[in-house]
């Protein structure tokens, strides 16, 4: 498994429904994750979740966005080939007039080596 480094101009965007199923993914996300768009649509967003990520981080993410607030944090993701990449993620709840609809938007950018080191240090204390 090799680390994939995002380009400084790379900006990953995806949207999911309330259940976390992907409804949109931009080209940058597809490229770094190694999937074609049609392989991602309708799949759970955790298709890119890396096993090193503590469950506590995602518990916090879901509690935050489900309360209508924006979540930010560092995330280690897996690629289709088994490689990995780190991002700084911002996840936004997207309410809809129809309560049964709506979902979430995630925007991600490159994380610096220093940011990754700090996240790894923190994540070693969580599970």
matplotlib code that plots the C-alpha trace (Angstrom):
import matplotlib.pyplot as plt

x = [0.0, 1.4, 0.4, -1.2, -0.5, -3.1, -2.0, -2.4, -5.0, -7.0, -10.5, -12.6, -16.4, -19.0, -22.7, -24.7, -28.3, -29.2, -28.2, -24.7, -25.2, -23.2, -25.3, -22.5, -18.7, -16.5, -13.7, -10.9, -12.6, -13.0, -9.4, -7.7, -10.0, -9.5, -13.2, -15.3, -18.3, -20.7, -18.9, -19.5, -23.1, -25.4, -22.6, -22.0, -19.5, -17.5, -16.4, -13.3, -13.0, -9.6, -9.4, -6.9, -9.6, -11.1, -14.8, -14.9, -14.1, -17.0, -19.3, -18.4, -18.9, -22.4, -23.5, -22.4, -24.0, -27.2, -27.5, -27.4, -23.8, -20.7, -18.0, -14.3, -11.5, -8.7, -9.5, -7.4, -9.2, -8.5, -8.3, -9.8, -6.3, -5.6, -3.4, -4.4, -4.6, -5.2, -7.5, -8.8, -12.6, -15.5, -18.9, -22.1, -25.6, -27.9, -31.5, -34.3, -37.9, -39.0, -37.7, -37.2, -34.7, -31.6, -28.2, -24.6, -21.9, -18.2, -15.4, -11.9, -8.5, -4.9, -3.6, -0.1, 2.5, 2.2, -1.6, -1.4, 1.2, -1.1, -4.1, -2.2, -1.2, -4.7, -6.2, -3.8, -5.7, -9.2, -10.9]
y = [0.0, 3.3, 6.8, 8.9, 12.6, 15.0, 17.9, 21.3, 22.3, 19.0, 19.5, 16.4, 16.8, 14.3, 14.3, 11.6, 11.0, 10.8, 7.1, 8.0, 6.6, 8.6, 10.7, 12.8, 12.6, 15.1, 14.1, 14.8, 12.4, 9.7, 10.0, 9.9, 7.1, 5.1, 4.6, 5.5, 7.6, 4.8, 2.6, 5.1, 6.2, 4.5, 3.0, 3.8, 6.6, 4.3, 2.5, 4.7, 4.4, 3.2, 0.7, 2.9, 5.5, 5.3, 4.7, 7.6, 10.1, 9.0, 8.9, 12.5, 13.3, 11.8, 13.3, 16.7, 16.7, 15.1, 18.0, 20.4, 21.6, 21.4, 18.9, 19.3, 16.9, 14.9, 11.6, 8.7, 7.1, 4.0, 3.8, 1.1, -0.4, -0.5, 2.6, 5.5, 9.2, 11.9, 14.8, 17.7, 17.2, 19.6, 17.9, 20.0, 18.9, 19.7, 20.0, 19.7, 20.9, 17.3, 15.9, 12.4, 13.8, 15.9, 14.6, 15.7, 17.3, 16.6, 18.9, 17.7, 19.2, 18.2, 17.8, 18.9, 16.6, 18.4, 18.2, 14.4, 13.9, 15.7, 13.7, 10.4, 11.4, 12.2, 9.1, 6.8, 7.9, 7.1, 4.0]
z = [0.0, -1.1, 0.0, -2.7, -2.3, -3.5, -5.7, -3.9, -6.5, -6.1, -4.5, -3.9, -3.8, -3.2, -2.1, -0.4, 0.6, 4.3, 4.3, 3.1, -0.4, -3.0, -5.3, -6.8, -7.1, -9.0, -11.3, -8.7, -6.2, -8.8, -10.0, -6.6, -5.3, -8.5, -9.3, -12.3, -11.4, -12.2, -9.7, -6.9, -7.5, -5.1, -3.1, 0.6, 1.0, 3.3, 0.2, 0.6, 4.4, 5.6, 8.4, 10.3, 10.9, 14.4, 14.7, 17.1, 14.3, 12.2, 15.3, 15.8, 12.1, 12.0, 15.3, 14.1, 10.7, 11.9, 14.4, 11.4, 12.0, 9.7, 10.6, 9.8, 10.3, 8.8, 7.1, 5.8, 2.9, 0.8, -3.0, -5.1, -5.5, -1.8, -1.6, 0.7, 0.9, 3.6, 3.3, 5.3, 5.0, 5.5, 5.6, 5.3, 6.0, 3.0, 4.3, 1.8, 2.0, 1.9, 5.3, 3.8, 1.3, 1.8, 2.5, 2.9, 0.9, 1.6, 0.3, 0.7, 0.1, 0.5, 4.1, 4.9, 6.3, 9.6, 9.7, 8.9, 11.7, 14.2, 13.0, 13.4, 16.9, 17.9, 16.2, 18.1, 21.3, 19.8, 18.7]

ax = plt.figure().add_subplot(projection="3d")
ax.plot(x, y, z, "-o")
ax.set_aspect("equal")
plt.show()
